[in-house]
Amino acid sequence: MDNPFAPPRSDNGHRPAWSALDEYLWHSCDIIADLVEKRIDQRPLVATMARLEPGDRALAVGPAQRLTWRAIGDGSYRHQNMFAFGSPAFVIGSMVGSAVGNSARRRAAANDAQPRWVLDGAGEITVTTRRVYFGHPQCPLDLFWVGLDTIDLVAPDVFQTSFRDINNHRYTTVQLRTPWASLLFVLAAITAFPAHPRLLGRGWLPTDFESRCAQIGRPCRPAARLLLEHGR
């Protein structure tokens, strides 16, 4: 499986580039290593407004956008009938204009019926050992790792998953665009998808990430190796 990461190029030939996303990834590796080594309880508590179940623990909070794969319409539109009185030229012109308007509305309705990624809103996510909670007044999302049907890391900052909505019983596919995307993927994978090819192939981590960390003087804990050893 292709690695979605494209490591940024350095502006000079000596110091490796370091982005804001790299910073989140460094902390993700630290969290994952503690999880595998059963040291989560030793980490500082993370403040969150999200409700936590007994025994659950917040691991990270941060910004996110929710996108849903859906249509924004059902293909219906209002057909307008035109009745015109006057000269023949006026009547013909009015009828033609009405037909053109109906045709445009029909095309727009058909386009709206095609599914696409729709931005539902921006908010804050709380990542825990059991789930991810996306806080938003209109489109909140509460995803338990064990309730997901599919997962993937489709971009360095985009976690994608499909599940059966318990409210309307519809099959739903969503994306969370967040710098914690790799952490979401790994937590979901080790909980419910331990044989996921991106997990076993280390496709959630840039191939040169650990070496870049060492070059800037911030050694990264070997989370990818620990995960593979843990899964044996």
Order of alpha helices (4+ residues) and beta strands (2+ residues): alpha-beta-alpha-beta-beta-beta-beta-beta-beta-alpha-alpha-alpha-alpha
